[in-house]
Amino acid sequence: MRKAKPKKRQILPDPVFGDVKVTRFVNHLMYDGKKNTAFEIFYSALEIVKNKLPNEEKSALEIWKAALDNITPQVEVKSRRVGGATFQVPTEIRPDRKESISMKNLILYSRKRGGKTMADKLSAEIVDAFNNQGGSFKRKEDMHRMAEANRAFAHFRF
């Protein structure tokens, strides 16, 4: 183990909404340091979301945040060896890790989707997550189901 924890890097808010969460999401979305491209993809995806849900009273950013909340897992299973056997022990997730997992899942399942551009795929996944469906929402449900099935091993928590 290290003697000192590494310092948390300061993340600047994004230029359009002034939100740190957006920048964090774009950092996950980014390939090869192309941050401007990632911002363009994200903002155009939000425009598409706004066009897809015109009767929604929320803004596109609020829809995106609600979608992230819908796909954020509360518990996960970690492998723990006890006496030669490996148990899947359900544990609660730290808040920063919850956010990171939900963002990564949204991006992962967006990339797997069919669609012409990444903005189209991302907007479709955001709309699905907002409506409690889609791949990233299913992933959260699977994580919760695994934790529920292995609840008997919760006393092995570390």
Salt bridges, closest charged atoms under 4 A:
ASP19 OD2 - LYS65 NZ 2.61
GLU47 OE2 - LYS50 NZ 3.70
GLU76 OE1 - ARG97 NH2 2.89
ASP96 OD2 - LYS8 NZ 3.58
ASP96 OD1 - ARG94 NE 3.33
GLU99 OE1 - ARG24 NH1 2.73
GLU125 OE1 - ARG113 NH1 2.65
ASP128 OD2 - ARG113 NH2 2.94
ASP142 OD2 - LYS138 NZ 3.41
ASP142 OD1 - ARG145 NH1 2.81
GLU148 OE2 - ARG151 NH1 2.74
